[in-house]
Amino acid sequence: MTTPIDQVPAHLREIAQAVVAEAAADERMLAVVAGGSIATGTSDEYSDLDLVLVCTPEGQAACLAEAKTFAGRLGTLLTSFTGEHVGEPRLLIALYGPPLLHVDLKFVTPDDLRRRVEDGLVLWRRDDTVDTTPGGAAQWPQPDPQWIEDRFWGWTHYIGVKIARGELFEAIEAWARCVRPRSRRSLSTVVRRNRPVYGGWRRWPRSLCRSCARPWRRRTATTACGP
């Protein structure tokens, strides 16, 4: 009989099992939930491990304070740091190896699940807290399409000029700073009605319908490089 842990890619399964074992030994932890590509069934041999550790309300702060110690018990920890740079102080980003494995550990309370952006795969639960926590469907914050439209083509023209001038690193920086985080993922959220595309730029055109992707490619090419 298959179990939820069997849905974790083979290269991540051992460390996922270690997380479950450590969580089960800590009475402050109520569940381990996998997110990202594992939850959507799109993981591959390059996927990282995105885990949400649901803690008791009274124990979450202490669990978060001890996050690095917790991570150190899972395997050979090379480095770890918290996620303030992505606006998520409850997140610990950890790198293990060899072999090199990227693991994200986010420590939340049951109440935080009310404001979740995805429905993850429950790898382990102590009780039915995850199932009984009130709240509607998972929902990504919805962008303002007009805000994007007002800026997107100006940004694209700016990048096109940088490319024409040979200022390729300027173009890459502008794309990474402006278009990629603020428009591309936001537009994919609008088109798909719920969540942005997982897997970065490489998967975005394939994840949208062809009728949406083709005009986008044509319009971008015309705006950036001329007819």
MIDOSE-1310 file (N, C-alpha, C; in nm, 2 decimals, decimal comma, always signed):
residues 227
mttp	+0,08/-0,12/+0,00/+0,00/+0,00/+0,00/+0,09/+0,12/+0,00; +0,06/+0,22/-0,09/+0,14/+0,34/-0,09/+0,10/+0,43/+0,02; +0,19/+0,52/+0,06/+0,17/+0,62/+0,16/+0,20/+0,75/+0,11; +0,16/+0,86/+0,17/+0,20/+0,99/+0,12/+0,35/+1,01/+0,10
idqv	+0,43/+0,96/+0,19/+0,57/+0,97/+0,17/+0,63/+0,91/+0,04; +0,55/+0,82/-0,01/+0,59/+0,76/-0,14/+0,58/+0,85/-0,26; +0,51/+0,96/-0,24/+0,49/+1,06/-0,34/+0,60/+1,16/-0,35; +0,69/+1,16/-0,25/+0,81/+1,24/-0,24/+0,91/+1,18/-0,34
pahl	+0,98/+1,26/-0,42/+1,08/+1,21/-0,51/+1,19/+1,13/-0,44; +1,24/+1,03/-0,50/+1,33/+0,94/-0,43/+1,45/+1,01/-0,37; +1,51/+1,11/-0,44/+1,63/+1,18/-0,38/+1,60/+1,26/-0,26; +1,47/+1,28/-0,23/+1,43/+1,36/-0,11/+1,36/+1,28/-0,01
reia	+1,33/+1,15/-0,04/+1,25/+1,07/+0,05/+1,31/+1,05/+0,19; +1,44/+1,02/+0,19/+1,51/+0,99/+0,32/+1,50/+1,11/+0,41; +1,53/+1,23/+0,36/+1,53/+1,35/+0,45/+1,38/+1,38/+0,49; +1,29/+1,36/+0,40/+1,15/+1,38/+0,43/+1,11/+1,29/+0,55
qavv	+1,15/+1,16/+0,54/+1,12/+1,07/+0,65/+1,19/+1,11/+0,78; +1,31/+1,17/+0,77/+1,38/+1,22/+0,89/+1,30/+1,34/+0,95; +1,24/+1,42/+0,87/+1,16/+1,53/+0,92/+1,04/+1,48/+0,99; +0,97/+1,38/+0,93/+0,85/+1,32/+1,00/+0,89/+1,26/+1,13
aeaa	+1,00/+1,19/+1,13/+1,04/+1,12/+1,26/+1,07/+1,22/+1,37; +1,14/+1,33/+1,33/+1,17/+1,44/+1,43/+1,04/+1,51/+1,48; +0,95/+1,53/+1,39/+0,83/+1,60/+1,42/+0,74/+1,51/+1,51; +0,74/+1,38/+1,48/+0,66/+1,29/+1,56/+0,71/+1,28/+1,71
ader	+0,84/+1,30/+1,72/+0,91/+1,30/+1,86/+0,89/+1,42/+1,94; +0,84/+1,53/+1,87/+0,82/+1,66/+1,94/+0,67/+1,69/+1,96; +0,63/+1,69/+2,08/+0,48/+1,70/+2,11/+0,43/+1,84/+2,06; +0,52/+1,93/+2,04/+0,47/+2,06/+1,99/+0,43/+2,06/+1,84
mlav	+0,47/+1,96/+1,77/+0,44/+1,95/+1,63/+0,32/+1,87/+1,60; +0,23/+1,91/+1,51/+0,11/+1,85/+1,49/+0,10/+1,78/+1,35; +0,17/+1,83/+1,25/+0,17/+1,78/+1,12/+0,29/+1,82/+1,03; +0,32/+1,75/+0,93/+0,42/+1,78/+0,83/+0,35/+1,78/+0,70
vagg	+0,35/+1,89/+0,63/+0,28/+1,90/+0,50/+0,38/+1,94/+0,39; +0,38/+1,87/+0,28/+0,46/+1,90/+0,17/+0,39/+2,00/+0,07; +0,46/+2,10/+0,03/+0,40/+2,19/-0,07/+0,48/+2,19/-0,20; +0,47/+2,30/-0,28/+0,54/+2,31/-0,40/+0,51/+2,21/-0,50
siat	+0,61/+2,16/-0,57/+0,59/+2,07/-0,68/+0,55/+1,93/-0,64; +0,58/+1,90/-0,51/+0,53/+1,77/-0,46/+0,38/+1,77/-0,45; +0,33/+1,88/-0,40/+0,18/+1,89/-0,38/+0,11/+1,89/-0,51; +0,17/+1,95/-0,61/+0,11/+1,96/-0,74/+0,13/+1,84/-0,83
gtsd	+0,22/+1,75/-0,79/+0,25/+1,63/-0,87/+0,34/+1,66/-0,99; +0,42/+1,77/-0,98/+0,51/+1,81/-1,09/+0,66/+1,80/-1,05; +0,69/+1,73/-0,95/+0,83/+1,72/-0,90/+0,91/+1,63/-1,00; +1,04/+1,66/-0,99/+1,14/+1,58/-1,07/+1,26/+1,56/-0,99
eysd	+1,37/+1,51/-1,06/+1,49/+1,48/-0,99/+1,57/+1,60/-0,94; +1,52/+1,72/-0,99/+1,59/+1,85/-0,95/+1,51/+1,92/-0,84; +1,39/+1,87/-0,80/+1,31/+1,94/-0,71/+1,37/+1,95/-0,57; +1,33/+2,06/-0,50/+1,37/+2,07/-0,36/+1,25/+2,03/-0,28
ldlv	+1,27/+2,04/-0,15/+1,17/+1,99/-0,06/+1,11/+2,10/+0,02; +0,98/+2,14/-0,01/+0,91/+2,24/+0,06/+0,82/+2,18/+0,17; +0,85/+2,21/+0,29/+0,77/+2,15/+0,40/+0,72/+2,25/+0,50; +0,59/+2,23/+0,53/+0,53/+2,32/+0,63/+0,51/+2,23/+0,76
lvct	+0,57/+2,28/+0,87/+0,55/+2,21/+1,00/+0,45/+2,28/+1,08; +0,34/+2,22/+1,10/+0,23/+2,28/+1,18/+0,25/+2,25/+1,33; +0,26/+2,36/+1,40/+0,30/+2,35/+1,55/+0,18/+2,40/+1,63; +0,18/+2,36/+1,76/+0,08/+2,41/+1,85/+0,09/+2,56/+1,86
pegq	-0,02/+2,63/+1,89/-0,01/+2,78/+1,90/+0,09/+2,82/+2,01; +0,09/+2,75/+2,12/+0,18/+2,79/+2,23/+0,33/+2,74/+2,20; +0,35/+2,65/+2,11/+0,48/+2,60/+2,09/+0,55/+2,65/+1,96; +0,48/+2,72/+1,88/+0,53/+2,76/+1,75/+0,65/+2,85/+1,76
aacl	+0,65/+2,95/+1,85/+0,76/+3,04/+1,86/+0,89/+2,97/+1,91; +0,87/+2,88/+2,00/+0,99/+2,81/+2,04/+1,04/+2,71/+1,93; +0,95/+2,65/+1,86/+1,00/+2,56/+1,75/+1,07/+2,65/+1,64; +1,02/+2,76/+1,61/+1,09/+2,85/+1,52/+1,23/+2,89/+1,57
aeak	+1,24/+2,93/+1,70/+1,36/+2,97/+1,76/+1,47/+2,85/+1,75; +1,42/+2,73/+1,76/+1,50/+2,61/+1,75/+1,52/+2,55/+1,61; +1,47/+2,63/+1,51/+1,47/+2,57/+1,38/+1,60/+2,52/+1,33; +1,71/+2,59/+1,35/+1,84/+2,55/+1,30/+1,88/+2,42/+1,37
tfag	+1,85/+2,41/+1,50/+1,88/+2,29/+1,57/+1,80/+2,17/+1,52; +1,68/+2,19/+1,49/+1,59/+2,09/+1,43/+1,65/+2,05/+1,30; +1,69/+2,14/+1,21/+1,74/+2,11/+1,08/+1,87/+2,03/+1,09; +1,95/+2,06/+1,19/+2,08/+1,99/+1,21/+2,06/+1,85/+1,24
rlgt	+1,95/+1,81/+1,29/+1,92/+1,67/+1,33/+1,88/+1,58/+1,21; +1,85/+1,65/+1,10/+1,79/+1,58/+0,98/+1,90/+1,51/+0,89; +2,02/+1,56/+0,90/+2,12/+1,51/+0,81/+2,24/+1,60/+0,82; +2,33/+1,59/+0,72/+2,46/+1,67/+0,71/+2,42/+1,81/+0,67
llts	+2,40/+1,90/+0,76/+2,36/+2,04/+0,73/+2,48/+2,12/+0,69; +2,48/+2,18/+0,57/+2,59/+2,26/+0,52/+2,57/+2,41/+0,56; +2,45/+2,45/+0,54/+2,42/+2,59/+0,58/+2,27/+2,61/+0,59; +2,23/+2,71/+0,66/+2,09/+2,74/+0,67/+2,07/+2,89/+0,71
ftge	+1,96/+2,95/+0,67/+1,93/+3,09/+0,70/+1,78/+3,11/+0,69; +1,73/+3,21/+0,76/+1,59/+3,24/+0,76/+1,55/+3,32/+0,64; +1,41/+3,32/+0,62/+1,36/+3,37/+0,49/+1,31/+3,52/+0,49; +1,37/+3,60/+0,57/+1,33/+3,74/+0,57/+1,34/+3,81/+0,43
hvge	+1,44/+3,76/+0,35/+1,47/+3,82/+0,22/+1,35/+3,80/+0,13; +1,27/+3,70/+0,15/+1,15/+3,67/+0,07/+1,02/+3,70/+0,15; +1,04/+3,78/+0,26/+0,92/+3,82/+0,34/+0,86/+3,71/+0,42; +0,94/+3,61/+0,46/+0,88/+3,50/+0,53/+0,98/+3,46/+0,65
prll	+0,96/+3,53/+0,76/+1,05/+3,50/+0,87/+1,03/+3,37/+0,94; +0,92/+3,30/+0,91/+0,89/+3,17/+0,97/+0,96/+3,06/+0,89; +1,03/+3,09/+0,79/+1,09/+3,00/+0,70/+1,24/+2,98/+0,73; +1,29/+2,85/+0,73/+1,43/+2,82/+0,73/+1,46/+2,75/+0,61
ialy	+1,56/+2,81/+0,54/+1,61/+2,75/+0,41/+1,74/+2,68/+0,44; +1,75/+2,55/+0,41/+1,86/+2,46/+0,45/+1,92/+2,39/+0,33; +2,05/+2,38/+0,33/+2,12/+2,30/+0,23/+2,19/+2,19/+0,29; +2,17/+2,07/+0,24/+2,23/+1,94/+0,30/+2,32/+1,88/+0,19
gppl	+2,41/+1,80/+0,23/+2,49/+1,72/+0,14/+2,62/+1,67/+0,20; +2,69/+1,58/+0,12/+2,64/+1,54/-0,02/+2,54/+1,42/+0,00; +2,46/+1,40/-0,10/+2,44/+1,48/-0,22/+2,36/+1,61/-0,18; +2,38/+1,72/-0,26/+2,32/+1,84/-0,23/+2,17/+1,84/-0,24
lhvd	+2,11/+1,88/-0,13/+1,96/+1,88/-0,12/+1,92/+2,02/-0,06; +1,82/+2,08/-0,12/+1,76/+2,21/-0,08/+1,63/+2,18/-0,01; +1,62/+2,22/+0,12/+1,50/+2,19/+0,20/+1,45/+2,32/+0,26; +1,32/+2,35/+0,24/+1,26/+2,46/+0,31/+1,17/+2,41/+0,42
lkfv	+1,19/+2,47/+0,54/+1,11/+2,43/+0,65/+1,03/+2,55/+0,70; +0,90/+2,55/+0,70/+0,82/+2,67/+0,75/+0,74/+2,62/+0,87; +0,76/+2,70/+0,98/+0,69/+2,66/+1,10/+0,57/+2,75/+1,12; +0,45/+2,69/+1,12/+0,33/+2,77/+1,13/+0,24/+2,71/+1,24
tpdd	+0,13/+2,79/+1,27/+0,03/+2,74/+1,36/-0,09/+2,69/+1,28; -0,18/+2,62/+1,34/-0,31/+2,58/+1,27/-0,38/+2,70/+1,22; -0,38/+2,81/+1,29/-0,46/+2,93/+1,25/-0,39/+2,99/+1,12; -0,26/+2,97/+1,10/-0,20/+3,02/+0,98/-0,25/+2,94/+0,85
lrrr	-0,30/+2,82/+0,87/-0,35/+2,75/+0,76/-0,48/+2,81/+0,70; -0,55/+2,89/+0,77/-0,66/+2,97/+0,72/-0,62/+3,06/+0,60; -0,50/+3,11/+0,61/-0,45/+3,20/+0,50/-0,35/+3,13/+0,41; -0,36/+3,01/+0,39/-0,27/+2,93/+0,31/-0,28/+2,97/+0,16
vedg	-0,18/+2,95/+0,08/-0,18/+2,98/-0,06/-0,19/+2,85/-0,14; -0,18/+2,73/-0,08/-0,19/+2,61/-0,15/-0,24/+2,50/-0,05; -0,29/+2,40/-0,11/-0,33/+2,28/-0,03/-0,22/+2,17/-0,05; -0,14/+2,15/+0,06/-0,03/+2,06/+0,05/-0,07/+1,91/+0,06
lvlw	+0,04/+1,83/+0,05/+0,02/+1,69/+0,08/+0,06/+1,66/+0,22; -0,03/+1,61/+0,30/+0,00/+1,58/+0,44/+0,08/+1,45/+0,45; +0,21/+1,46/+0,49/+0,30/+1,35/+0,50/+0,28/+1,28/+0,64; +0,24/+1,35/+0,74/+0,22/+1,30/+0,87/+0,13/+1,39/+0,95
rrdd	+0,05/+1,33/+1,04/-0,03/+1,42/+1,13/-0,04/+1,35/+1,26; -0,04/+1,43/+1,37/-0,06/+1,37/+1,50/-0,20/+1,35/+1,53; -0,29/+1,44/+1,48/-0,43/+1,43/+1,51/-0,50/+1,49/+1,39; -0,63/+1,53/+1,40/-0,70/+1,58/+1,29/-0,70/+1,73/+1,28
tvdt	-0,61/+1,79/+1,35/-0,60/+1,94/+1,35/-0,60/+2,00/+1,21; -0,52/+1,94/+1,12/-0,51/+1,99/+0,98/-0,64/+1,98/+0,91; -0,71/+1,87/+0,93/-0,84/+1,85/+0,86/-0,95/+1,93/+0,92; -0,95/+1,97/+1,04/-1,06/+2,04/+1,11/-1,04/+2,19/+1,12
tpgg	-0,92/+2,24/+1,08/-0,90/+2,38/+1,10/-0,99/+2,46/+1,00; -1,08/+2,55/+1,05/-1,17/+2,62/+0,96/-1,09/+2,70/+0,86; -1,16/+2,73/+0,75/-1,10/+2,81/+0,65/-1,15/+2,77/+0,51; -1,15/+2,86/+0,42/-1,19/+2,83/+0,28/-1,08/+2,77/+0,20
aaqw	-1,10/+2,77/+0,07/-1,00/+2,71/-0,02/-0,88/+2,80/-0,02; -0,77/+2,73/-0,05/-0,64/+2,80/-0,06/-0,65/+2,91/-0,17; -0,58/+3,02/-0,15/-0,60/+3,13/-0,24/-0,47/+3,21/-0,25; -0,41/+3,22/-0,37/-0,30/+3,31/-0,39/-0,35/+3,46/-0,39
pqpd	-0,27/+3,55/-0,33/-0,31/+3,69/-0,34/-0,33/+3,73/-0,48; -0,44/+3,79/-0,52/-0,47/+3,83/-0,66/-0,41/+3,96/-0,69; -0,34/+3,97/-0,81/-0,28/+4,09/-0,85/-0,38/+4,19/-0,91; -0,34/+4,31/-0,93/-0,42/+4,41/-1,00/-0,37/+4,42/-1,15
pqwi	-0,45/+4,36/-1,24/-0,41/+4,36/-1,38/-0,38/+4,49/-1,44; -0,45/+4,60/-1,40/-0,43/+4,73/-1,45/-0,29/+4,78/-1,41; -0,25/+4,76/-1,28/-0,12/+4,80/-1,24/-0,01/+4,73/-1,32; -0,03/+4,60/-1,36/+0,07/+4,54/-1,44/+0,07/+4,59/-1,58
edrf	-0,05/+4,61/-1,64/-0,06/+4,67/-1,78/+0,00/+4,80/-1,79; -0,01/+4,89/-1,69/+0,05/+5,02/-1,69/+0,20/+5,02/-1,70; +0,26/+4,91/-1,65/+0,41/+4,91/-1,64/+0,47/+4,81/-1,73; +0,40/+4,70/-1,77/+0,47/+4,59/-1,83/+0,54/+4,63/-1,96
wgwt	+0,47/+4,70/-2,05/+0,53/+4,72/-2,18/+0,64/+4,83/-2,18; +0,62/+4,92/-2,08/+0,73/+5,01/-2,06/+0,86/+4,94/-2,01; +0,84/+4,85/-1,92/+0,96/+4,77/-1,88/+1,02/+4,69/-1,99; +0,93/+4,63/-2,07/+0,97/+4,54/-2,18/+1,05/+4,63/-2,29
hyig	+1,00/+4,75/-2,32/+1,08/+4,83/-2,41/+1,22/+4,87/-2,35; +1,22/+4,90/-2,22/+1,34/+4,94/-2,16/+1,44/+4,82/-2,17; +1,40/+4,70/-2,15/+1,48/+4,58/-2,16/+1,53/+4,56/-2,30; +1,44/+4,58/-2,40/+1,48/+4,57/-2,54/+1,59/+4,66/-2,58
vkia	+1,58/+4,79/-2,53/+1,68/+4,89/-2,56/+1,82/+4,84/-2,50; +1,82/+4,79/-2,38/+1,94/+4,74/-2,32/+2,00/+4,63/-2,40; +1,92/+4,54/-2,45/+1,97/+4,43/-2,53/+2,03/+4,48/-2,66; +1,96/+4,58/-2,72/+2,01/+4,64/-2,85/+2,14/+4,70/-2,83
rgel	+2,16/+4,76/-2,71/+2,29/+4,83/-2,68/+2,40/+4,74/-2,64; +2,36/+4,61/-2,62/+2,46/+4,51/-2,57/+2,48/+4,51/-2,42; +2,39/+4,58/-2,35/+2,40/+4,59/-2,21/+2,32/+4,47/-2,15; +2,38/+4,35/-2,17/+2,30/+4,23/-2,14/+2,28/+4,21/-1,99
feai	+2,38/+4,24/-1,91/+2,36/+4,22/-1,76/+2,26/+4,32/-1,71; +2,25/+4,44/-1,77/+2,15/+4,54/-1,73/+2,01/+4,48/-1,76; +2,00/+4,42/-1,88/+1,87/+4,36/-1,92/+1,83/+4,25/-1,83; +1,93/+4,16/-1,80/+1,90/+4,05/-1,70/+1,85/+4,10/-1,57
eawa	+1,92/+4,21/-1,52/+1,88/+4,26/-1,39/+1,74/+4,32/-1,39; +1,71/+4,40/-1,50/+1,58/+4,46/-1,51/+1,47/+4,35/-1,52; +1,50/+4,25/-1,60/+1,40/+4,14/-1,60/+1,38/+4,07/-1,47; +1,49/+4,05/-1,40/+1,48/+3,98/-1,27/+1,42/+4,07/-1,16
rcvr	+1,44/+4,20/-1,17/+1,39/+4,29/-1,06/+1,25/+4,33/-1,09; +1,21/+4,35/-1,21/+1,08/+4,41/-1,24/+0,98/+4,32/-1,30; +1,01/+4,26/-1,41/+0,91/+4,18/-1,49/+0,89/+4,05/-1,42; +0,99/+3,98/-1,39/+0,98/+3,84/-1,34/+0,89/+3,83/-1,22
prsr	+0,93/+3,90/-1,11/+0,85/+3,88/-0,98/+0,72/+3,95/-0,98; +0,71/+4,07/-1,06/+0,59/+4,15/-1,04/+0,48/+4,13/-1,15; +0,52/+4,08/-1,26/+0,42/+4,06/-1,37/+0,40/+3,92/-1,42; +0,51/+3,85/-1,45/+0,50/+3,72/-1,51/+0,42/+3,62/-1,42
rsls	+0,46/+3,61/-1,30/+0,39/+3,51/-1,21/+0,25/+3,57/-1,18; +0,24/+3,70/-1,17/+0,11/+3,76/-1,14/+0,01/+3,73/-1,25; +0,06/+3,75/-1,37/-0,03/+3,73/-1,49/-0,07/+3,58/-1,50; +0,02/+3,49/-1,46/-0,01/+3,35/-1,47/-0,12/+3,32/-1,36
tvvr	-0,12/+3,39/-1,25/-0,22/+3,37/-1,15/-0,36/+3,41/-1,21; -0,36/+3,52/-1,28/-0,49/+3,57/-1,34/-0,54/+3,47/-1,44; -0,45/+3,42/-1,53/-0,50/+3,33/-1,63/-0,54/+3,20/-1,57; -0,47/+3,15/-1,47/-0,51/+3,02/-1,42/-0,61/+3,03/-1,30
rnrp	-0,65/+3,15/-1,27/-0,76/+3,17/-1,17/-0,72/+3,14/-1,03; -0,61/+3,09/-1,00/-0,58/+3,05/-0,86/-0,44/+3,07/-0,82; -0,34/+3,00/-0,88/-0,21/+3,00/-0,84/-0,11/+3,03/-0,95; +0,01/+3,08/-0,92/+0,11/+3,10/-1,03/+0,17/+2,96/-1,06
vygg	+0,24/+2,97/-1,17/+0,30/+2,84/-1,22/+0,42/+2,81/-1,14; +0,43/+2,68/-1,10/+0,55/+2,63/-1,03/+0,66/+2,60/-1,14; +0,78/+2,60/-1,10/+0,89/+2,55/-1,19/+0,96/+2,67/-1,26; +0,93/+2,79/-1,23/+1,00/+2,90/-1,29/+0,97/+2,92/-1,43
wrrw	+1,05/+3,01/-1,49/+1,03/+3,05/-1,63/+1,03/+2,94/-1,73; +1,10/+2,83/-1,70/+1,11/+2,72/-1,80/+0,98/+2,65/-1,82; +0,89/+2,65/-1,72/+0,77/+2,58/-1,73/+0,65/+2,67/-1,76; +0,67/+2,80/-1,76/+0,55/+2,89/-1,76/+0,48/+2,88/-1,90
prsl	+0,54/+2,89/-2,01/+0,46/+2,88/-2,14/+0,39/+2,74/-2,15; +0,45/+2,63/-2,11/+0,39/+2,50/-2,12/+0,27/+2,49/-2,02; +0,27/+2,57/-1,91/+0,17/+2,55/-1,81/+0,04/+2,63/-1,85; +0,06/+2,73/-1,94/-0,05/+2,81/-1,98/-0,11/+2,75/-2,11
crsc	-0,23/+2,78/-2,14/-0,29/+2,72/-2,26/-0,21/+2,78/-2,38; -0,21/+2,71/-2,49/-0,13/+2,75/-2,61/-0,19/+2,88/-2,66; -0,32/+2,90/-2,66/-0,38/+3,02/-2,71/-0,33/+3,14/-2,64; -0,30/+3,12/-2,51/-0,25/+3,24/-2,43/-0,10/+3,26/-2,45
arpw	-0,02/+3,15/-2,46/+0,12/+3,16/-2,47/+0,17/+3,21/-2,60; +0,11/+3,17/-2,71/+0,16/+3,22/-2,84/+0,15/+3,37/-2,86; +0,03/+3,43/-2,83/+0,02/+3,58/-2,85/+0,12/+3,65/-2,76; +0,14/+3,59/-2,63/+0,24/+3,66/-2,54/+0,37/+3,66/-2,60
rrrt	+0,42/+3,55/-2,66/+0,55/+3,54/-2,72/+0,57/+3,63/-2,83; +0,46/+3,64/-2,92/+0,47/+3,73/-3,04/+0,47/+3,87/-2,99; +0,39/+3,91/-2,90/+0,39/+4,05/-2,86/+0,52/+4,09/-2,79; +0,57/+4,00/-2,71/+0,70/+4,04/-2,64/+0,81/+4,05/-2,74
atta	+0,82/+3,96/-2,84/+0,92/+3,97/-2,94/+0,91/+4,10/-3,02; +0,79/+4,14/-3,06/+0,77/+4,26/-3,13/+0,80/+4,38/-3,05; +0,76/+4,39/-2,92/+0,79/+4,51/-2,84/+0,93/+4,52/-2,81; +1,00/+4,41/-2,78/+1,14/+4,42/-2,74/+1,23/+4,44/-2,85
cgp	+1,21/+4,38/-2,97/+1,31/+4,38/-3,08/+1,26/+4,45/-3,20; +1,14/+4,49/-3,21/+1,09/+4,56/-3,33/+1,03/+4,45/-3,42; +0,95/+4,50/-3,52/+0,88/+4,41/-3,61/+0,98/+4,32/-3,69
